[in-house]
């Protein structure tokens, strides 16, 4: 078997043009103010084929390498953090759909509407009861990023019945009347990650998929689909965090050359704190990205080889790399905001907002700081205490 291409050899999708990136940046402030994604930008990403990047090519998607996807998330988040987050999560929801639904259903879905945008939640916050020809669903799903800009939602439920419980994924048309406006935040405001609420909702059987809890995706020729959720979902978040931190580096560099601090006669760039700060921040972000790249390559090669599951030690190091990288990005943004002085406290400066945004990334349980503790347990030979390992 030929060696699988390294994720680090993959570039960003060519359709992510400079013009589109400029449009994403230009609309960012309005999106944040309105607490919702720019639906036109999300639709344009879909028309470029960039909202089904993780769907296998045989099912109508792009089947891209994970390194390409991480780079995609990084580049968009650099222009506008919330848009990067929504583009990343909606691609992951499309992956969940392709992972667990019947292949013929997925192929027909994308054949009929290749530009469909799917938002949703992989957390089982609903209950599905079997009924004639389908399911009755009740639940409240928080953090449905991009729900107002999506065409469809995929929502995860527990199947009502005896244990061991199964999961039921349901796909429904997006409906603004089912959104509860809960996303009042200081970080990633423009993601519109509101709650979605269903009550006694009937879902036809063809738009539902039942699987065992923590089941692997359906068999696929795509190596990514041979991995458990605990290895598929942390990596993309690091792309968003890195994009935000690198934007903070760029903003600070510009500020350092233009700002003259109070009671000083030279620019901020001449202050030792600024010099040390940008050096430390650059090293933190670069080290985190390098660790993630190395672990992603090892995981990709293990998945490409097939056969045995990813060893526990590699799994732990991969999860550690993702959480540590995100924490590094937060530390970098904090250093830069502090070195900027009072400027970072003004809404006219992006630095305070970028710090809030990157902190919000770490709020996702897949890359929260507690994941480093779990990884440490595995590296010491203890039970991880997490069924996703």
N, C-alpha and C positions, 0 to 999 in steps of 0.2 A: 504493500500500500504506500502510495506517495505521501510525503510529508504534507500535512495541511498547512496552508499559508498562515504565517504569524499574524495575530491581530495588529501588531505594530506596523506591518507592511501595508495595512489598509488605510486609504485616505478618506477624507470627507466626501460625501456624495457630490458629484459635480453639479447637480441641480441646485445646490445651496449657493446661489449666486451672490455676488457682492451687492447687487441691486436689492435682492430679497433681504439680505442681512441689514442693509441700510434702512429698509422699510420697517424691519423688526425693531431696530433701535429708535427710529423716529416715533413710533407709536407706543413706546414703552411707558412714558409718563402718563398718557391717557388711560392705558390699560390698568396701571397701578391705581390711579385715582378712581376709576370705576369698579375696581376689584373684580375684573373679569378679563379673560383673554380677548385679543383682537380676533374676532371670528373670521375676518377677511384674510388675515395672515395665516391662521390655522387652515383655512380652506385652500389657500395658495400652496402651503406645504403639502396638503393632500393631493392637489392637482399635479404636483411634481413627483408624486409617488413616494413621499417622505413620511407618510403616516402608516406605512405597512412594511417598514424596514426589517422587522424581525419575523414577519410571516414568511414561511418557506416559499421558494419560487414556484414549486409545483402546486401551491395552493393559491397563487395569485399575488404573492408578495415579492419582496426584494431578496429575502434570505441573506441579509448582509452579515458580515463578520462582526463580532462584538466590538472589536477595536474601532471599526468604522462607526458603529453606533455611539460609542462613548465620545468619539471625536465630533460627531454630529451634535450631540447634546452640549458639548463644551463650546462649540462655535456659536450656537444660538444663545446660550446662557451668557456668553461674553457680551452680546449685544443687548439682551434683555433677560434677566434671570427668570422671570415668571414664564415667559414664552418658551425658554429652554426647558423649564420643568414640565410644562404642559405637553410640549412636543415629545419629550422623553416618556412621560407616563402614558400618554395615549398610544404610543407605539407599544408599550408594555401591555396595555389592555388588549390591543390587537393580537399580541403574542399569546395572551391567555385564551382568547377566543380560538385562535388557530391550534393551540396546544391541546384543547380538550373537546372541541366539537368534532362531529363527523367530518371527514375530509371532503366529502361531496358537498356538504352544507357550506363549508368555508370557501371552496372553489366557486360555488354558485353565487355566494354572497359577493365576493370580489369581482366575479365576472359581470354581475349586474351593476355594481357600483364600486369601481376601483378607487374612487375618491372618498369613500366613507371614512368618517372619523369616529373612533370608538373611545369613549371615556369610561370610567368605572372604578370598581374597587375589588381587590382580591381578598379582602378581609371578610370572613363569613359573618356579617351582621344582620342577616335575614334568615327567615325560616321558610322552607318550601314544602308544601303538603301535596302529595299526589292526588290527582283528580282525573276525571274522564278526559282523555286526549291532551293532558298537560299537567300544569302545576298551579297552585294558588300560593302567592308569595306575599309575605309581610316583612317589613324591616326598615331600618334607618341606617344608611351607609354614610359615614363621615368622610371628609377628605376626597371627594370625587372631583379631582382636578380637571378643569376644562369642561365641566358638565354642560355649561351654557353654550359652548362653542361646538359641541359634538352632535353627530347625527344619531348615534346609538350609545347605549350604556350596557356594559356587562357587569353584573352584580353577583356576588357570591353568597350562597345561602347554605345553611345546614339543612339536611333532609330530615323532616319530622319523622321520627320513628325510633326503634330500639338502637342501642349501641352495638357495635362501633358505628358512630355517625358517619354519613357520607356527605360530600359536598355537591351542591347543585349550582351550576353556573347558568344564569339566564341572560339572554340578550333581548333588550327591549328598545323601542324607539325613544329617543330623548324627548322629554316633555317638560317645558318650563314650569308647568303647574305642579310638578313633583319635586321641585327644588326648594329647599328651606335655606334662606339667606343667612348663613352662619359664619361666613368667612370674613371676620373683622380682625385683621392681623396687622402687624408691623413688618413682617417678612413675607416675601413671595405673595404680595397682595394681589397681583394681577393674574394669579392662577385660577381665581374663582373656585376654590376647593370647598364648595358648599356641601351640605348634606343632601342626599336624595332619599325620599321617603315613599315607600309603597305600602298600600293597605288593601288586602284581599285582591291583589292583582293577578289575573289569569294570564299565564304564559303558555302558548302552545308547545307541545312536546318537541317539535322540530327546532325550537329556539331555546332548548335547554340541554345541558349535558351533566350527567351524574358520574362522579368519580370518587374513589376512596380518598380520605384525607391524606394530604402530603404525597399524593400519587404523582409520578413523573408524567410529563406530557406523553401524548400518543407517540408510537414509534415514528421516527422521521430520519431522513438521510442527513438532516442538518445537525451538526454536532451540538449546537446550543441546546437542542431539545432533549438531549440525553442527560441534562443536568437538573438537579433539584432546584426548587425556587430559591433556596438560600444561597445558591451560587449564581443564578441568572439575574436576580434583581438588585444586588448591591452595586455592581460595577457601573451601571449607567448613572447612578447618583453622583459618582465621583466626577463624571464629566461636567455635570451642572456646577458642582462646587468649584472645580478648577476654573471653569469659565468665569465664574463670579470673581474669584480671587485674582485672576489675571486681569480682569477689567479694573479691579481696585489698584493693581500695580500700575496700570496705564494711567489711571486718573491721578494717582499720587505723583507719578513722574511729571505729568503736565503741571500739577499744582506746585511741585517743588521748584520748577523753573520760573514760575510766574509770581509766586507769593513772596513778599518781603515781611517777615515776622515783625511784630511790634518791638520797637526800640532796637532794631537791627538795621544794618545798612546793606546787607547782601541777601540774596534769595534763600529760601528755605533749603535749597539743595546744598548750601554750604554749612548747614547745621549738622553736627555729628550725629545727632539723634535720627535725622532723616537718612543719612548715609547708612548708618547701621541698620535702621529699620527696613529700608528697601532691600538691603543685602539679605537680612534674615528672612524677610517675607518671600523673596525670590527662592531662597534655598528651601524653605518649608514647602512651598507649592511644588517645586521641581522634584524634591525627594518623594513627596506623596505620589506624584504622577509616575515616577520611575518604579516605585514599589507596586503600584497598581498594574502598570504595564507588564512587569515581570510575572506577577501572579496570574494575570489574565492569560498570558502566553502559556504558562504551565497548565492552567485549567483547560484552555482550548486544545492543547496537544493531548491531554488526558481524555477529553471528550471525543476528539477526533479518532483516537485509537479504539474507542468502543470497549466492550468487555467489562472489566471491573469498574466499580464505582470509584469516584475520586477519593483518594486516601484521606483519612480524617485529618492528618497533619497538614496536607495541602489545602484542604477545605478551610481549616482554621486560619492558616496564613493568608488565604485569599480574603476571608471576611475581615481579618485584622487589617490588611492593606487598605481595604475600602473605607473602614471606619477611621483609621489613622489618617488617611489622606484627607478626608473631610474635616477632621479636627485640625489638621495642618492648615487648611484653607481658612478656617475660622481664625486661627491664631495669626495668620498672615494679615487678614483684614483688620483685626484688632490692632496689630502693631502699626499698620499704616494709618488707621484712624487716629490713634494716639499721637503719632508723629506729625500729623497734619495740624494739630492744635485745635483751636476753636472753630476753624473752618469746617471740620467734619460734623459739627453740631448743627449746621445750617442746612435747610432743605435744598438750597441752591447747590450744595456739594453732593455728589453721588456717594461719597465714602460711607456716610452713616447708613444710607439705605442698602448699600451692598453688604455691609456687615450684618444688618438684619436679615437680608436674603440668605446669606450663606449659613447663618445660624439656623434658619428654618429648614435647610436641607438636612441638618443633623437631627431634626425632629422626626424624620422617617425611621421607623424601627429597624429597617434593614441596614442602616448605617449609623445608628445611634451609638454614643460612646460606650454603652453597656455591652455592645457586641465585642469590644476588645476584651472585656472580662471573660465573656463566654469563650472566645478564642484561646485565652490564657488557660482556661480550665482544660481544654482539649490538649494543648501543648504540654501540660503537666500530667497527662494521662488520666484525667478525671472525666466523668460524664458531663457532657456540655449542658444538660438541662434544657435543651432546645430541640424539639422534634424536627426542626428544619435542617439540622446538621445530619 
